[in-house]
Amino acid sequence: MQQHGPWQIRSSREVYRDPWIAVQRHEVVRPDGNDGTHCVIHQKPGVSVLALDDDGYVYLTDEFHFGVGRDSLEVVSGGIESGEDALGTAQRELQEELGIRAARWDALGTVDPFTSIVVSPTALYLARDLTFGPAAPEATEQIRTVKLPLSEAVQGVLDGRITHAPSCVLLLKTERLLQTS
């Protein structure tokens, strides 16, 4: 038996794996003392990047996302590949998805978009001093670039137009960072 906070894990086994996720099923003793199961999804760690130009405009992606079944307005995001570090992934994803390169990179921490059954740490970056070129999205990505004033993107977080959790955190952190600098 392994203690896991107020839970006790009797046994664990992997029930599914693909290149992006692994699912573990745990036989547990719950905090209330009753037996139960708890599944945890381990998603590939990722990054989210907000590109901000010298005029205060941000560059977002508008793309259909299979999981939520709708278009979603978001910052650039992607999974960290084997052998890559978070910053390298952020640089690659920004160039692939929007054709943007940045000379200045600010690390703004890490968020856990989900905490009850999904492990998915996401490193946040603010990209500045931008240069623009052609995008090279993956075959499954049909991305429309959206350029907005930062204030309008923050309002999109507040009124619910932007719902992707790492995007929300990154936009709000960026606004705060710029107010205090």
Beta strands, then each sheet from edge to edge (+ up, - down):
strand 1: 2-4
strand 2: 7-17
strand 3: 21-29
strand 4: 35-43
strand 5: 46-52
strand 6: 57-65
strand 7: 70-74
strand 8: 76-79
strand 9: 100-111
strand 10: 118-119
strand 11: 122-132
strand 12: 144-149
sheet 1: 1+ 2- 3+ 4- 10-
sheet 2: 7+ 6- 5+ 8-
sheet 3: 7+ 6- 5+ 11+ 9-
sheet 4: 7+ 6- 12+
end
